[in-house]
């Protein structure tokens, strides 16, 4: 970043601050134009928010498909220097002609030799290093909730692979995953919240939103589908005034589709709680909803 | 145990329970008490009998008289006539649709006649919640045999010689898998039973758990002994609460009897078994995904090799076998590999359980020898298609499989022949479709499924399924473009080539196989905006044939959208702007009128409102 005061000419190299999708594209464009680029990002890696997204608005393009080629190009480009874990401390001079001071924080890894294989992460004996920006370091649960969650954790924590059984028990106890409980579990198990959420959001039986007292699982297995399961779903939606995966405002019903409950002999079938209703016709649905609305308990004689 | 004069085997599989089997049991027991028959007649709740289409059902022993479609109201008569007076009740027996005379004996019913029961040997005969019942049927003798007289290597040789292949779908030889695992140096080793039966339309694993859980435990313990494992997992879907409950009970009983746990049968061999539940993710049936799920990681599949038999759960060698595979093991040990390998075809040995469902008369679970033809299954066991409709195709292998058309009816079923036909064995769902099923719609259904269940790791699977679905949706909406079919074929092939796990590499199968056999249906949707099966909502409409309508008001009353205009004696007309095409009117119109028609690809006939019905006067009855 040489300084030539007599001419106010844009010279030397360019500094790009922030390695998100905008910063990456800017760096590539500049470098293609033959300008040396310094790309600075405060995070341990470039990629920014987009690297955490599945799709981007409004085109629903695949985020990873957009950034992955750019990440690779930047990594390979001879004229781009990536400075991660770095922050711009000060800039002196004027537009087009300045000197920037960048502080690079220590990584404790020789970046020239690291291949990014991840073995060190897997083998580090300290499993959970709280990030300073967590914000959930001291999450408070009500005493009852805390006892409940503590008991669940105590029951399973010394099993090999405790996370799934714990999540399943919490799902049974709360019917969904309250955010505070998830944070608490994260602290207790020393598993990062992101890892827990990644598991929790994967399964159909879990929900991160509160759900109704009765979960109506309309079977959408093949047999039920060819025998008219979709029509049952439409009818439930119409009568309860909700869409699939939604809950009624009175928190009584959540409408869900489920992939085969294995009652194909009874198709089309619906499972409410643990009760199965088979060989249903569109006209039966009103009666079923009524039964559950009546006293708020699951009817026994169906 | 006191012996009863008559034992009533009441099916309490999930299907029959949903039909009210436990209510029947109460009524039955009350009636028996009323007649003072409690000592003479015992009611035994069994697991799934298999003939789910007839549920709730029961079988009266020792004659094995089959009663189906039972209602609490019919129980008092049944108890009095059959159980008290010894006169079997004809009207509750099974009557084939086209016949008048009922078939009393279970063994004579065509649905059961052609079956060959190895895995389901105990279904409907034992109480799954009593280990003594299983032991009385030679249960745990295979385990005793291997622990007392066989070396693990011998067991593996026996399984290899039997030709047993994995029943989960891919058909990998079970014995080879065990051998690879046994030869690994690293310890401990693990054995996992895969009961994450995600394929829609398949419920054989659930049924085995519900009717004979001990056969799985025995098979898994033998497998553990053969490979040298001391700990095992049973991974079961959370959607199967009854199966989980029965399996837990079975494990507990086996422990109490010393058939699980430390030092089994004083042989020095120890084995522990633990149930892990899934939580509703289809991809967890894939073995590496299943391992990740138990480990509490995000359940995405990983690249193989290394295979789980080398590096599996907790990084240790692990064998993962399907429920049916494990339940077959005790049979092979007891009766010998030679006997077993005589059943089936050259490459596929033994029997396979299929769930025969969809548009078929006899819905249920069947176990048949490999090599049986589709024709035998559908027309002899299944009893043909209901309502005199025409058979169109059968879908096998779930979302990974394909549709086999009527022209391949005489195909002998084994692993290879199904793959050649563009489908696959899969876990054994067999969904029968008639002429009212639209093949493009079926392909779309499966793509919706796989698109939903794709874990998102591979771009081709994640984005490819989305793109396939988009085009299929377009076609079924009547907005298809020229070249769409070719695009589907090309993209389908690309997804097959570039995805990593079984889900991705097989997800285009439903599309590719339907294009292969039903290209004309795709073309009808594209070119003529017509759905030949009259199933695609956007391409069809309902209307009432004024010549047939008898103005009975039934459809008007039942229509949820209130779209039917009509009064007493005035012909009914559907208001097409209000109609949501739910099909209720079509279902409720009495078959003797049959006035509601479906129409596709042609303009809807306009019928004026207010036309009175012309009723033919009844012919005078001769006196």
Interface residues (C-beta under 8 A of the other chain):
Chain A: X54 X62 X64 X65 X160 X161 X162 X163 X164 X165 X167 X168 X171 X191 X195 X198 X199 X202 X203 X204 X205 X206 X220 X221 X222 X223 X224 X225 X226 X227 X228 X231 X234 X235 X238 X258 X259 X260 X261 X262 X263 X264 X265 X266 X267 X269 X271 X274 X275 X276 X277 X278 X281 X282 X283 X301 X302
Chain B: X14 X15 X17 X18 X19 X20 X23 X52 X53 X55 X197 X198 X199 X200 X201 X202 X203 X206 X238 X239 X240 X241 X276 X277 X278 X279 X280 X281 X282 X293 X294 X295 X296 X297 X298 X299 X314 X355 X357 X358 X359 X363 X364 X395 X398 X429 X431 X433 X437 X442 X445 X446 X449 X452 X453 X455 X456 X459 X462 X463 X558 X560 X580 X582 X583 X584 X587 X588
